[in-house]
């Protein structure tokens, strides 16, 4: 009888490291907490990616809007300068007509 007890104890002592090493190597099934943690981690990563994408879209839209504004402002300034140049030219033409002495 003592041999059977010794054999059972030996099997138990050998089985404990094997079972624990399976858990460490990932051979055994994952616990519910580990699965939940991985799901939460995956959700957080997806949310981060979505936030980064939204931020990039915002910056792209902002940059495009600023570029459009700069172009429109430049066109407005050019139109104002042309109008000022034409007004000055018209004034000079009127002055030159008035200064011509009639004989």
ChimeraX attribute file (.defattr): number of C-alpha atoms within 10 A of each C-alpha:
attribute: neighborCount
match mode: 1-to-1
recipient: residues
	/A:1	6
	/A:2	7
	/A:3	8
	/A:4	9
	/A:5	10
	/A:6	11
	/A:7	12
	/A:8	12
	/A:9	12
	/A:10	11
	/A:11	11
	/A:12	11
	/A:13	11
	/A:14	11
	/A:15	12
	/A:16	11
	/A:17	11
	/A:18	11
	/A:19	12
	/A:20	13
	/A:21	13
	/A:22	13
	/A:23	13
	/A:24	10
	/A:25	8
	/A:26	10
	/A:27	11
	/A:28	12
	/A:29	9
	/A:30	10
	/A:31	9
	/A:32	9
	/A:33	9
	/A:34	11
	/A:35	11
	/A:36	11
	/A:37	12
	/A:38	12
	/A:39	12
	/A:40	12
	/A:41	12
	/A:42	12
	/A:43	12
	/A:44	12
	/A:45	12
	/A:46	12
	/A:47	12
	/A:48	12
	/A:49	12
	/A:50	12
	/A:51	12
	/A:52	12
	/A:53	12
	/A:54	12
	/A:55	12
	/A:56	12
	/A:57	12
	/A:58	12
	/A:59	12
	/A:60	12
	/A:61	12
	/A:62	12
	/A:63	12
	/A:64	12
	/A:65	12
	/A:66	12
	/A:67	12
	/A:68	12
	/A:69	12
	/A:70	12
	/A:71	12
	/A:72	12
	/A:73	12
	/A:74	12
	/A:75	12
	/A:76	12
	/A:77	12
	/A:78	12
	/A:79	12
	/A:80	12
	/A:81	12
	/A:82	12
	/A:83	12
	/A:84	12
	/A:85	12
	/A:86	12
	/A:87	12
	/A:88	12
	/A:89	12
	/A:90	12
	/A:91	12
	/A:92	12
	/A:93	12
	/A:94	11
	/A:95	11
	/A:96	10
	/A:97	10
	/A:98	10
	/A:99	9
	/A:100	8
	/A:101	6
	/A:102	5
	/A:103	3
